[in-house]
Amino acid sequence: MDEESSREVREKWQRWDPGVELIVRYSPYRTILEPIVDFVNQLREKRQPGDFITILIPEFETRRWWHRLLHNQTGWFLRTYFIFHQDVVVSVVPFHLQK
């Protein structure tokens, strides 16, 4: 993301105000997996015993099953990586694509 995109996302988040802190991380070359894994691992180091980290992954629900092969790969990799961490909860939030 560039700074302008970052600002727009922050403004929309403030207007929505879900009561959850938004943390925007810069990722060069549109890579997403490594920055998320690094960030979660930093949080794991700071957590207290009994704390859990929850990752919400938006996932497109496509009309055809074979369309799934083109979407949601990032979510699959994150789930696969974090499934072995007992203090990390991964939840998938489905989004249905509209016409």
LOROLUM-539330 format. One record per residue (C-alpha): residue in three letters; chain; x, y, z. Coordinates in Angstrom, 2 decimals, always signed. Each point is the difference from the previous one (the first is absolute). Layout:
BEGIN
{'ALA','A',{X,Y,Z}}
...
This chain:
BEGIN
{'MET','A',{+0.00,+0.00,+0.00}}
{'ASP','A',{+1.08,+3.54,-0.55}}
{'GLU','A',{-0.54,+2.78,+2.51}}
{'GLU','A',{-3.15,+1.29,-1.75}}
{'SER','A',{-1.65,-3.44,+0.03}}
{'SER','A',{+0.98,-0.40,+3.63}}
{'ARG','A',{-1.60,+3.31,+0.91}}
{'GLU','A',{-3.24,-0.91,-1.79}}
{'VAL','A',{-0.23,-3.35,+1.78}}
{'ARG','A',{+0.60,+1.66,+3.39}}
{'GLU','A',{-2.70,+2.61,-0.67}}
{'LYS','A',{-2.54,-2.66,-1.00}}
{'TRP','A',{+0.90,-2.04,+3.09}}
{'GLN','A',{-0.50,+3.03,+2.27}}
{'ARG','A',{-3.42,+0.73,-1.55}}
{'TRP','A',{-1.03,-3.64,+0.44}}
{'ASP','A',{+1.39,-0.07,+3.57}}
{'PRO','A',{-0.30,-3.72,+0.78}}
{'GLY','A',{+1.77,+0.47,+3.35}}
{'VAL','A',{+3.09,-1.86,-1.20}}
{'GLU','A',{+3.40,+1.58,-0.55}}
{'LEU','A',{+1.12,+0.07,-3.63}}
{'ILE','A',{+3.69,-0.62,-0.59}}
{'VAL','A',{+1.24,+0.65,-3.52}}
{'ARG','A',{+3.29,-1.63,-0.97}}
{'TYR','A',{+1.98,+1.00,-3.07}}
{'SER','A',{+0.76,-2.89,-2.32}}
{'PRO','A',{+2.31,+0.50,-2.98}}
{'TYR','A',{-0.85,-1.74,-3.25}}
{'ARG','A',{-3.49,-0.87,+1.24}}
{'THR','A',{+1.26,-2.90,+2.06}}
{'ILE','A',{-2.41,-0.84,+2.77}}
{'LEU','A',{+0.97,-3.29,+1.60}}
{'GLU','A',{+3.39,+0.94,+1.47}}
{'PRO','A',{-1.12,+3.32,+1.57}}
{'ILE','A',{-3.03,-1.67,+1.62}}
{'VAL','A',{+2.03,-2.94,+1.32}}
{'ASP','A',{+2.68,+2.37,+1.34}}
{'PHE','A',{-2.62,+2.22,+1.67}}
{'VAL','A',{-1.81,-2.93,+1.64}}
{'ASN','A',{+3.30,-1.43,+1.23}}
{'GLN','A',{+0.84,+3.39,+1.56}}
{'LEU','A',{-3.38,-0.05,+1.76}}
{'ARG','A',{+0.61,-3.57,+1.20}}
{'GLU','A',{+3.25,+1.11,+1.68}}
{'LYS','A',{-1.83,+2.76,+1.93}}
{'ARG','A',{-3.07,-1.97,+1.03}}
{'GLN','A',{-0.80,-1.06,+3.52}}
{'PRO','A',{-0.63,-3.65,+0.97}}
{'GLY','A',{-3.54,-0.93,-0.95}}
{'ASP','A',{-0.28,+2.71,-2.68}}
{'PHE','A',{-1.10,-0.90,-3.51}}
{'ILE','A',{+0.58,+1.79,-3.27}}
{'THR','A',{-2.92,-0.08,-2.42}}
{'ILE','A',{+0.52,+0.36,-3.73}}
{'LEU','A',{-3.06,+0.77,-2.13}}
{'ILE','A',{+0.43,-0.98,-3.63}}
{'PRO','A',{-2.50,+1.33,-2.54}}
{'GLU','A',{-0.72,-2.65,-2.61}}
{'PHE','A',{-1.91,+0.39,-3.24}}
{'GLU','A',{-2.87,-2.41,-0.52}}
{'THR','A',{-0.06,-0.53,-3.74}}
{'ARG','A',{-2.84,-1.24,-2.18}}
{'ARG','A',{+1.91,-2.94,-1.42}}
{'TRP','A',{+2.21,-2.35,+1.97}}
{'TRP','A',{+2.86,+0.29,-2.49}}
{'HIS','A',{+0.10,+3.79,+0.47}}
{'ARG','A',{+1.27,-0.70,+3.52}}
{'LEU','A',{+3.28,-1.12,-1.56}}
{'LEU','A',{+0.59,+3.61,-1.07}}
{'HIS','A',{-1.03,+1.60,+3.30}}
{'ASN','A',{+0.70,-0.49,+3.69}}
{'GLN','A',{+3.52,-1.39,-0.33}}
{'THR','A',{+1.37,+2.42,+2.59}}
{'GLY','A',{-2.59,-1.09,+2.54}}
{'TRP','A',{+0.83,-3.64,-0.60}}
{'PHE','A',{+3.73,+0.62,+0.56}}
{'LEU','A',{-0.65,+1.97,+3.20}}
{'ARG','A',{-2.32,-2.67,+1.39}}
{'THR','A',{+2.50,-2.70,-0.84}}
{'TYR','A',{+2.88,+1.86,+1.63}}
{'PHE','A',{-1.80,+1.00,+3.21}}
{'ILE','A',{-1.86,-3.27,+0.56}}
{'PHE','A',{+3.01,-1.28,+1.94}}
{'HIS','A',{+0.06,+2.97,+2.40}}
{'GLN','A',{-2.16,-0.71,+3.04}}
{'ASP','A',{-0.28,+3.68,+0.97}}
{'VAL','A',{-1.25,+1.17,-3.43}}
{'VAL','A',{-3.62,-0.32,-1.08}}
{'VAL','A',{-0.73,+0.31,-3.71}}
{'SER','A',{-3.55,+0.80,-1.09}}
{'VAL','A',{-1.24,+0.27,-3.56}}
{'VAL','A',{-2.65,+2.61,-0.79}}
{'PRO','A',{-1.82,-0.80,-3.26}}
{'PHE','A',{-0.89,+2.77,-2.43}}
{'HIS','A',{-2.39,-0.77,-2.84}}
{'LEU','A',{+0.89,+1.67,-3.28}}
{'GLN','A',{-2.87,+1.99,-1.48}}
{'LYS','A',{-0.87,+0.30,-3.69}}
